[in-house]
Amino acid sequence: MEEIVMIYFVEDDNSIRELVLYTLNNAGYEARGFERPSLFWEALKQEAPRLILLDIMLPEEDGLQILKRLRASSATSKIPIMMLTAKGTEYDKVIGLDYGADDYVPKPFGMMELIARVKALLRRAEVVDTDRDYTIGQLFVSPSKHVVRACGDDVTLTLKEFEMLTLLVENQGIVFTRDQLLTKIWGYAFDGESRTVDVHIRSLRQKLGACGGLIETVRGIGYKIGEDKYEKPNI
């Protein structure tokens, strides 16, 4: 049985939305349309799609703002996003791609071209989305299996602790500021304090034991995963 690929389309123009949904459904995808961003966000809480098609000029919230929020959240940061918009100047395309869009299709566009680009984007996403595991010294992290082992022992983490550890491990050597970690883990509009990050880092270090030393504090900036100089635990 073939896997059903869910696609979300945010577009306030009824005629365009219905035509695109009809085309996608006839092409074998399961497509859902939303005329307002608020409806899209509600649906996203229930089910994450494999691909998002996004207009820019929308009521409530413009498409670029939606794009930034999606890219800032660890839960949606890797979902492929295609912009479908009447804003077709080179400047608009550069802005959309800089904000994290994977493709940019100016209106008007043909339905055959749209389907071809949807297929191409989904293929690229499958190639990039490999089930990679990470081993740094005695620390093992499997994002796809949601498994963490430190010095051979399984470690139980909260969701936010796991997301933070995964982000740091996937970007070994890169320093993240507290604000960047708040944005990427808690979401673009998170209202909390940077102390939230420090509390979670402290908890992570404690749970990881000897491997906790891999999480380095960069004074005045933030945190990173360092080299595996802590590979051998103290016995």
C-alpha positions as CSV (number, residue, x, y, z in Angstrom):
1,M,0.0,0.0,0.0
2,E,1.4,3.4,-1.1
3,E,2.1,6.0,1.6
4,I,-0.4,9.0,1.4
5,V,1.5,12.3,1.0
6,M,-0.3,15.1,2.8
7,I,0.1,18.6,1.3
8,Y,-1.2,21.8,2.9
9,F,-2.0,24.9,0.9
10,V,-2.5,28.3,2.4
11,E,-4.3,30.6,-0.1
12,D,-7.1,33.1,0.5
13,D,-8.2,33.2,-3.2
14,N,-11.0,30.6,-3.3
15,S,-10.7,29.9,-7.1
16,I,-6.9,29.4,-7.0
17,R,-7.1,27.3,-3.8
18,E,-9.8,25.0,-5.2
19,L,-8.0,24.5,-8.6
20,V,-4.7,23.7,-6.9
21,L,-6.4,21.3,-4.4
22,Y,-8.3,19.6,-7.3
23,T,-5.1,19.2,-9.3
24,L,-3.1,17.8,-6.3
25,N,-5.8,15.3,-5.3
26,N,-6.1,14.1,-8.9
27,A,-2.3,13.6,-8.9
28,G,-2.6,11.2,-6.0
29,Y,-1.8,13.5,-3.1
30,E,-4.0,14.3,-0.2
31,A,-4.3,18.0,-0.2
32,R,-6.0,20.4,2.3
33,G,-6.5,24.1,1.8
34,F,-6.8,26.9,4.3
35,E,-8.1,30.4,3.5
36,R,-6.7,31.9,6.7
37,P,-3.4,31.3,8.6
38,S,-5.2,30.6,11.8
39,L,-7.0,27.6,10.3
40,F,-3.6,26.3,9.0
41,W,-2.0,26.6,12.4
42,E,-4.8,24.7,14.0
43,A,-4.5,21.9,11.5
44,L,-0.7,21.8,12.0
45,K,-1.2,20.9,15.6
46,Q,-3.1,17.8,14.6
47,E,-1.0,16.6,11.7
48,A,2.2,17.7,10.0
49,P,2.2,17.6,6.2
50,R,5.0,16.4,3.9
51,L,4.9,19.7,2.0
52,I,3.5,23.2,2.4
53,L,2.4,25.5,-0.4
54,L,2.2,29.1,0.8
55,D,0.9,32.3,-0.5
56,I,2.5,35.6,0.6
57,M,-0.3,38.1,0.7
58,L,-2.8,36.7,3.2
59,P,-5.2,38.0,5.9
60,E,-4.2,37.8,9.6
61,E,-0.5,37.1,8.8
62,D,1.6,37.3,5.7
63,G,3.2,34.3,4.2
64,L,6.8,35.4,5.0
65,Q,5.9,35.6,8.6
66,I,4.4,32.1,8.5
67,L,7.6,30.9,6.8
68,K,9.8,32.4,9.5
69,R,7.7,30.7,12.2
70,L,7.8,27.4,10.5
71,R,11.6,27.5,10.0
72,A,12.1,28.6,13.6
73,S,10.3,25.6,15.1
74,S,12.1,22.3,15.4
75,A,8.8,20.5,14.8
76,T,8.4,22.1,11.3
77,S,11.8,23.4,10.3
78,K,12.5,20.5,7.9
79,I,9.1,20.5,6.1
80,P,9.6,21.5,2.4
81,I,7.9,24.8,1.7
82,M,7.0,26.2,-1.8
83,M,5.9,29.8,-2.2
84,L,3.1,30.4,-4.7
85,T,2.6,34.1,-5.1
86,A,1.8,37.0,-7.4
87,K,4.9,38.7,-6.0
88,G,7.2,37.5,-8.8
89,T,10.1,40.0,-8.9
90,E,13.6,38.8,-8.4
91,Y,13.8,40.7,-5.2
92,D,10.7,39.0,-3.8
93,K,12.1,35.6,-4.8
94,V,15.4,36.3,-3.0
95,I,13.6,37.4,0.1
96,G,11.4,34.2,0.1
97,L,14.4,31.9,-0.4
98,D,16.5,33.8,2.2
99,Y,13.6,33.3,4.7
100,G,13.9,29.5,4.1
101,A,11.6,28.7,1.2
102,D,12.7,25.6,-0.8
103,D,11.0,26.8,-4.1
104,Y,9.3,29.9,-5.3
105,V,6.6,29.8,-8.1
106,P,5.2,33.1,-9.3
107,K,1.6,33.4,-10.4
108,P,0.2,32.7,-12.9
109,F,1.5,29.1,-13.2
110,G,0.4,26.0,-15.1
111,M,-0.9,23.0,-13.2
112,M,1.5,20.6,-15.0
113,E,4.4,22.7,-14.0
114,L,3.1,22.9,-10.4
115,I,2.9,19.1,-10.2
116,A,6.3,18.6,-11.6
117,R,7.8,21.0,-9.1
118,V,6.0,19.4,-6.2
119,K,7.3,16.0,-7.2
120,A,10.8,17.4,-7.6
121,L,10.7,19.1,-4.2
122,L,9.4,15.9,-2.5
123,R,12.2,13.9,-4.1
124,R,14.8,16.4,-2.8
125,A,13.4,16.2,0.7
126,E,13.5,12.4,0.7
127,V,17.2,12.5,-0.3
128,V,18.1,15.1,2.4
129,D,15.9,13.5,5.1
130,T,18.2,10.6,5.9
131,D,17.9,8.6,9.2
132,R,21.3,9.7,10.4
133,D,22.5,8.8,13.8
134,Y,25.2,10.7,15.7
135,T,28.0,9.4,17.9
136,I,30.3,11.8,19.7
137,G,32.7,10.1,22.1
138,Q,30.4,8.0,24.4
139,L,27.3,9.9,23.4
140,F,24.9,8.4,20.9
141,V,21.8,10.3,19.6
142,S,19.3,8.9,17.1
143,P,16.8,11.7,16.1
144,S,14.6,9.4,14.0
145,K,14.3,6.7,16.8
146,H,14.3,9.2,19.6
147,V,17.1,7.4,21.4
148,V,19.9,8.8,23.5
149,R,22.7,6.7,25.1
150,A,25.4,8.1,27.3
151,C,28.4,5.8,28.2
152,G,26.2,2.9,27.0
153,D,23.2,3.7,29.2
154,D,19.8,4.8,27.8
155,V,18.9,8.3,28.9
156,T,15.3,9.5,29.3
157,L,14.9,13.2,28.3
158,T,11.9,15.5,28.1
159,L,10.8,16.6,24.6
160,K,12.5,20.0,24.9
161,E,15.7,18.5,26.3
162,F,15.8,16.0,23.4
163,E,15.2,18.7,20.8
164,M,17.9,20.9,22.2
165,L,20.4,18.0,22.4
166,T,19.6,17.0,18.8
167,L,20.0,20.5,17.5
168,L,23.4,20.9,19.2
169,V,24.6,17.4,18.1
170,E,23.5,18.0,14.5
171,N,25.5,21.2,14.5
172,Q,28.6,20.1,16.4
173,G,31.1,22.9,16.9
174,I,28.5,25.7,16.1
175,V,27.7,28.1,19.0
176,F,24.0,28.9,19.6
177,T,23.1,31.9,21.6
178,R,20.4,31.6,24.2
179,D,18.0,33.6,22.0
180,Q,18.7,31.3,19.0
181,L,17.9,28.2,21.2
182,L,14.7,29.8,22.5
183,T,13.6,30.6,19.0
184,K,14.5,27.2,17.5
185,I,13.2,25.0,20.3
186,W,10.4,27.0,21.8
187,G,9.2,28.7,18.7
188,Y,9.4,32.1,16.9
189,A,7.0,33.8,19.2
190,F,8.2,32.4,22.5
191,D,7.9,34.9,25.3
192,G,10.1,33.2,27.9
193,E,13.4,34.2,29.4
194,S,16.9,33.1,28.4
195,R,17.2,31.4,31.8
196,T,14.9,28.7,30.4
197,V,17.8,27.6,28.2
198,D,20.2,27.5,31.1
199,V,17.8,25.4,33.2
200,H,17.4,22.8,30.4
201,I,21.2,22.7,29.7
202,R,21.9,22.1,33.4
203,S,19.3,19.3,33.4
204,L,20.8,17.8,30.2
205,R,24.3,17.7,31.6
206,Q,23.1,16.0,34.8
207,K,21.2,13.3,32.8
208,L,24.1,12.7,30.4
209,G,26.5,12.2,33.3
210,A,30.1,12.0,32.1
211,C,28.9,12.9,28.5
212,G,27.4,16.1,29.8
213,G,30.8,17.7,29.5
214,L,30.4,17.6,25.7
215,I,27.9,20.5,26.1
216,E,30.3,23.5,26.4
217,T,29.5,27.0,27.6
218,V,30.9,29.7,25.4
219,R,31.2,32.6,27.8
220,G,29.1,35.6,26.9
221,I,27.5,33.8,23.9
222,G,25.8,30.5,24.5
223,Y,26.4,26.8,24.1
224,K,27.8,24.2,21.7
225,I,28.7,20.6,21.4
226,G,32.5,20.4,21.6
227,E,35.0,17.8,20.5
228,D,35.0,14.2,22.0
229,K,37.6,15.0,24.6
230,Y,35.2,13.6,27.2
231,E,35.0,10.3,25.4
232,K,36.3,8.3,28.3
233,P,34.1,8.5,31.3
234,N,35.5,8.6,34.8
235,I,35.3,5.2,36.5
